[in-house]
Amino acid sequence: MARKNLLQGLMDEAKGDAPAPAKTTATPKYTKGAIGAVSQSIQELKARSVIEVDPRMVDAAGVADRLEEDDADHAALVESIREYGQQVPVLLRPNPNYPERYQVVYGRRRLRAIKELGLQVKALIRDLDDRALILAQGQENTARKDLTFIERANFARQMRDGGYDRKVIGDALHVDKTVISRMLSVADVIPVALIEAIGPAPSVGRDRWLALKDAMDRTSVAAEDAIGLIDAEMSSDHRFKALLESLEARMRKPKTAPKIEAATVKDESGAELATAKWAGGKMTMTLKADGGFDRWLADNLTEIHQSWKNQTGE
């Protein structure tokens, strides 16, 4: 009977009829034989169970994946959960610093909406280390396919800066090392402050972000100056477009030639002796090679310069 009741308990939990099991880290008493196998099954079933958690007990973790959240999308999500309930659980892990609390692995938008509604959040709980957390977060984002190129590039940069190697980044984002290099080349040239000012730019792909990176390089524009070219009232896509067009216009604009002043030097008879030009803080003099005066001037230029200094009191 005892075994029958134990198996019946497993079936009740699988159906969701039993109350949510409490999180435990205790080691099962039996680890071998039939009873040990059943105990292990109970632990595995608990790991797959969906429990309800107070969202106020959930802290942030991992890296920031989204640059901004659309207010209309958030409002729509809140209304959907209000009307139909939470259909998909979020993934949490125990907070390694505060065992009674949790950290969100993925499902931040759902968590925010549910917290706003004052409901309990349905969640799966997994014991994940930092590396596994990043992989889970990246793979869930990749599966949704709704992160933009620059959000994925920013995600890769944060992982790289956090000490994760290219293999882990590639596994998290499901991309190869070549794509990672292109992502990081954009995220390293375009400052984070500028990326955040532009936003996710959902219709802008890799090639256009690479074009913006090239324009930033060629114009040597500072981040604060580039941000000044952005109208915050525009949509994210239009902010990107306006900035790129402004920088491309700068690249097409010809450089202003320095102002040149010129003078002709004549001898006592009025014959042209030399021409002098001033431009860019420099003076260029061209002498006619006439009877060796040019060489004499070169040989005595130091003495002439000293004489001028004496006359000016220097």
Stockholm file with secondary structure:
# STOCKHOLM 1.0

chainA/1-314         MARKNLLQGLMDEAKGDAPAPAKTTATPKYTKGAIGAVSQSIQELKARSVIEVDPRMVDAAGVADRLEEDDADHAALVESIREYGQQVPVLLRPNPNYPERYQVVYGRRRLRAIKELGLQVKALIRDLDDRALILAQGQENTARKDLTFIERANFARQMRDGGYDRKVIGDALHVDKTVISRMLSVADVIPVALIEAIGPAPSVGRDRWLALKDAMDRTSVAAEDAIGLIDAEMSSDHRFKALLESLEARMRKPKTAPKIEAATVKDESGAELATAKWAGGKMTMTLKADGGFDRWLADNLTEIHQSWKNQTGE
#=GR chainA/1-314 SS CHHHHHHHHHHHHHHTCSCCCCCCCCCCSCCSHHHHHHHHHHHHHHHHCEEEECGGGEECCSCCCCSCCCHHHHHHHHHHHHHHCCCSCEEEEECSSCTTSEEEEECHHHHHHHHHHTCCEEEEECCCCHHHHHHHHHHHHHHHTCSCHHHHHHHHHHHHHTTCCHHHHHHHHTCCHHHHHHHHHHHHHSCHHHHHHHCCCTTCCHHHHHHHHHHHHHHTCCHHHHHHTCCTTSCHHHHHHHHHHHHHHHHHSCCCCCCCEEEEEECTTSCEEEEEEEETTEEEEEECCCTTHHHHHHHHHHHHHHHHHHHTTC
#=GC SS_cons         CHHHHHHHHHHHHHHTCSCCCCCCCCCCSCCSHHHHHHHHHHHHHHHHCEEEECGGGEECCSCCCCSCCCHHHHHHHHHHHHHHCCCSCEEEEECSSCTTSEEEEECHHHHHHHHHHTCCEEEEECCCCHHHHHHHHHHHHHHHTCSCHHHHHHHHHHHHHTTCCHHHHHHHHTCCHHHHHHHHHHHHHSCHHHHHHHCCCTTCCHHHHHHHHHHHHHHTCCHHHHHHTCCTTSCHHHHHHHHHHHHHHHHHSCCCCCCCEEEEEECTTSCEEEEEEEETTEEEEEECCCTTHHHHHHHHHHHHHHHHHHHTTC
//
